[in-house]
Amino acid sequence: GDKVDPEVDIVEYKGRRIIPRSASNFVYILLNKPCGVVTSAKDEKGRLCVTDLVKCGKRVYPVGRLDLNSQGLILMTNNGDIINKMMRAGNEHEKEYKVTVDKPITDEFIEKMGSGVPILDTVTRKCKVEKIGKYTFRIILTQGLNRQIRRMCEYLGYKVTRLQRLRVMNIKLGDLKPGTYRHVSEEEIKELYELIKYSSNETVIKP
C-alpha cells in the first residue's frame, strides 16, 4: 500500500533497480560549457547555445545559468520538476566555483567574500571561501544572484579573469573537456534525488 514517487523514490528488487516507465524518459546530461556559449535553449543574436552542444535525441534544458564569459558544469535535463527544485534559492543547494582574479588575494578579501557582500540591493549569504593560489580562490554558494561572484569581487576592488563552475550539489565536473558532455550516472542521479527529497518544487518565476 506504500505510494512511490518515481522522481524521488528508488525501488529495487533482488538488488536490481526498477525504473518506472515515466522516469525512464528523463535524461540527465553534464556539459562542460566553454566561454562564449550562451546558457539558454535559443539566442536572439544567433550565438552558440548549450543546447547546440548536446545531441542526445531528446530536448533538454539547462539547470541554472553561467554567464557568457564563464565556463564549467551545466546540468541539462528534460525533468522540469528537478529543475525547479535545484534552482529555487530557498532550497539552498550548493554550487562550487574556482575563480581567478586580477591581483593578489588577501586574507581580508577572503573574509569579506565569505561574510556577505552588498550587491543588487541585498547582502549575499555567508558562504565558504578558500584561497588556493596567489590569484585563485574556491567559493561555495547557496544562492544564484545575477553575475553574483563577479559583482562580489568588483565591490571589493577585484576583477574576475576566469570563472569555472566545478560542482552543483553532488554532480562534479571532473576532467570533462570544455565543449563535451556525458550522461549523469545512475548512482549520481540516485544521490541527487536523495538530496532534493525535501526541497520545494515551487516554480521559479523570472522577472
C-alpha positions as CSV (number, residue, x, y, z in Angstrom):
1,G,0.0,0.0,0.0
2,D,3.0,2.3,0.0
3,K,3.0,5.2,-2.5
4,V,6.0,5.6,-4.7
5,D,7.2,8.9,-6.3
6,P,9.0,7.9,-9.5
7,E,11.0,11.2,-9.4
8,V,12.3,10.8,-5.8
9,D,12.0,7.2,-4.6
10,I,14.3,4.3,-5.5
11,V,12.7,0.9,-5.8
12,E,14.9,-2.2,-6.0
13,Y,14.1,-5.9,-6.3
14,K,16.7,-8.5,-5.6
15,G,19.4,-5.9,-6.0
16,R,18.1,-4.6,-9.3
17,R,16.7,-1.1,-9.6
18,I,13.1,-0.9,-11.0
19,I,12.7,2.1,-13.3
20,P,9.1,3.3,-13.8
21,R,8.2,4.0,-17.4
22,S,7.7,7.7,-16.8
23,A,11.0,8.1,-15.0
24,S,12.9,6.2,-17.8
25,N,12.1,9.0,-20.2
26,F,14.2,11.5,-18.2
27,V,17.6,12.5,-19.5
28,Y,20.4,14.0,-17.3
29,I,23.4,15.5,-19.1
30,L,26.6,17.0,-17.6
31,L,28.1,19.6,-20.0
32,N,31.3,21.5,-19.6
33,K,30.3,24.8,-21.1
34,P,33.1,26.7,-22.8
35,C,33.4,30.5,-22.6
36,G,31.4,32.3,-25.3
37,V,28.5,29.9,-25.3
38,V,25.1,31.1,-24.1
39,T,23.3,29.2,-21.4
40,S,19.9,29.0,-23.0
41,A,17.9,26.9,-25.5
42,K,17.9,29.7,-28.1
43,D,19.6,33.0,-28.6
44,E,18.1,36.0,-30.4
45,K,21.6,37.1,-31.6
46,G,22.3,33.8,-33.1
47,R,25.1,32.9,-30.8
48,L,26.0,29.3,-30.0
49,C,23.9,27.9,-27.1
50,V,24.4,25.0,-24.7
51,T,21.6,23.1,-26.4
52,D,23.6,23.2,-29.7
53,L,26.4,21.2,-28.0
54,V,24.2,18.4,-26.7
55,K,22.9,15.8,-29.1
56,C,21.1,13.2,-27.0
57,G,18.0,12.6,-29.1
58,K,15.8,14.5,-26.6
59,R,15.1,18.1,-25.9
60,V,16.9,19.1,-22.7
61,Y,17.2,22.4,-20.8
62,P,19.9,23.9,-18.6
63,V,19.5,23.9,-14.8
64,G,20.5,27.4,-13.8
65,R,22.9,29.6,-15.8
66,L,26.5,30.5,-16.4
67,D,27.2,33.9,-18.0
68,L,28.8,34.1,-21.4
69,N,32.4,34.5,-20.2
70,S,32.2,31.8,-17.6
71,Q,32.8,28.1,-18.1
72,G,32.2,24.8,-16.4
73,L,29.5,22.5,-15.2
74,I,26.0,22.9,-16.6
75,L,23.4,20.2,-15.8
76,M,20.8,19.7,-18.5
77,T,17.6,17.6,-18.3
78,N,14.1,17.3,-19.5
79,N,12.8,16.8,-15.9
80,G,11.1,20.1,-15.1
81,D,10.4,19.2,-11.5
82,I,14.1,18.7,-10.7
83,I,14.9,22.0,-12.4
84,N,12.6,23.9,-10.1
85,K,13.9,22.1,-7.0
86,M,17.5,22.8,-7.9
87,M,17.0,26.4,-9.0
88,R,14.8,27.6,-6.1
89,A,17.1,29.8,-3.9
90,G,15.2,28.8,-0.8
91,N,16.4,25.2,-1.0
92,E,20.0,26.5,-0.6
93,H,21.7,23.8,-2.8
94,E,25.5,24.2,-3.1
95,K,27.3,25.3,-6.2
96,E,31.1,25.3,-6.2
97,Y,33.4,27.6,-8.3
98,K,37.1,28.1,-9.0
99,V,37.8,31.8,-9.6
100,T,40.9,33.7,-10.8
101,V,41.2,37.5,-10.2
102,D,43.5,40.2,-11.5
103,K,45.5,40.9,-8.4
104,P,46.9,39.0,-5.3
105,I,44.2,37.7,-2.9
106,T,44.4,38.9,0.7
107,D,43.1,37.4,3.9
108,E,40.8,40.4,4.2
109,F,39.3,39.7,0.7
110,I,38.6,36.1,1.7
111,E,37.0,37.1,5.0
112,K,34.7,39.7,3.3
113,M,33.7,37.4,0.5
114,G,32.7,34.8,3.0
115,S,30.8,37.1,5.3
116,G,28.5,38.7,2.8
117,V,28.8,41.4,0.2
118,P,26.2,44.1,-0.5
119,I,25.1,43.8,-4.2
120,L,21.9,44.2,-6.1
121,D,20.1,45.8,-3.1
122,T,20.8,42.9,-0.8
123,V,23.7,41.3,1.1
124,T,24.9,37.9,-0.2
125,R,24.5,34.9,2.1
126,K,27.5,33.8,4.1
127,C,29.5,31.3,2.1
128,K,32.6,29.1,2.1
129,V,35.7,30.8,0.5
130,E,39.2,29.3,0.4
131,K,42.4,30.7,-1.1
132,I,44.1,28.1,-3.3
133,G,46.6,30.3,-5.1
134,K,48.1,33.8,-5.3
135,Y,45.3,34.9,-7.7
136,T,42.8,32.0,-7.3
137,F,40.2,31.0,-4.8
138,R,37.4,28.5,-4.4
139,I,33.9,29.5,-3.4
140,I,30.7,27.6,-2.5
141,L,27.4,29.4,-2.9
142,T,23.9,28.5,-1.9
143,Q,22.2,31.2,-3.9
144,G,22.4,32.4,-7.5
145,L,22.1,36.1,-7.9
146,N,22.9,37.6,-11.4
147,R,26.6,37.6,-12.0
148,Q,27.0,37.2,-8.3
149,I,30.7,36.2,-8.0
150,R,31.8,38.9,-10.4
151,R,29.7,41.6,-8.7
152,M,31.1,40.5,-5.2
153,C,34.6,40.7,-6.5
154,E,34.0,44.1,-8.2
155,Y,32.6,45.5,-4.9
156,L,35.9,44.6,-3.2
157,G,38.0,46.1,-5.9
158,Y,38.9,42.9,-7.9
159,K,38.1,41.8,-11.4
160,V,37.4,38.2,-12.3
161,T,39.6,37.0,-15.2
162,R,38.4,33.3,-15.1
163,L,35.4,31.7,-13.6
164,Q,34.7,28.0,-13.7
165,R,31.9,26.0,-12.0
166,L,33.2,22.8,-10.6
167,R,30.2,21.3,-8.9
168,V,26.4,21.5,-8.4
169,M,25.3,19.6,-5.3
170,N,26.8,16.1,-5.8
171,I,27.4,16.4,-9.5
172,K,31.1,17.2,-10.2
173,L,32.8,18.4,-13.4
174,G,35.8,16.2,-13.0
175,D,38.2,16.1,-16.0
176,L,35.5,16.6,-18.7
177,K,36.9,18.7,-21.5
178,P,35.3,22.0,-22.5
179,G,32.5,21.6,-25.1
180,T,32.0,17.9,-24.3
181,Y,29.3,16.2,-22.2
182,R,28.4,12.9,-20.5
183,H,25.3,11.3,-19.1
184,V,24.9,11.6,-15.4
185,S,25.4,8.2,-13.8
186,E,22.7,6.2,-12.2
187,E,24.5,6.5,-8.8
188,E,24.8,10.3,-9.2
189,I,21.1,10.6,-10.0
190,K,20.1,8.4,-7.0
191,E,22.2,10.6,-4.7
192,L,20.8,13.8,-6.3
193,Y,17.2,12.6,-5.7
194,E,18.1,12.0,-2.1
195,L,19.5,15.5,-1.7
196,I,16.4,17.2,-3.2
197,K,13.9,14.8,-1.4
198,Y,12.6,17.6,0.9
199,S,13.2,20.5,-1.5
200,S,10.3,22.6,-2.7
201,N,9.4,22.4,-6.3
202,E,7.7,25.8,-6.4
203,T,8.0,27.1,-9.9
204,V,10.8,29.6,-10.4
205,I,9.3,32.8,-11.9
206,K,11.8,35.0,-13.7
207,P,11.2,38.8,-13.8
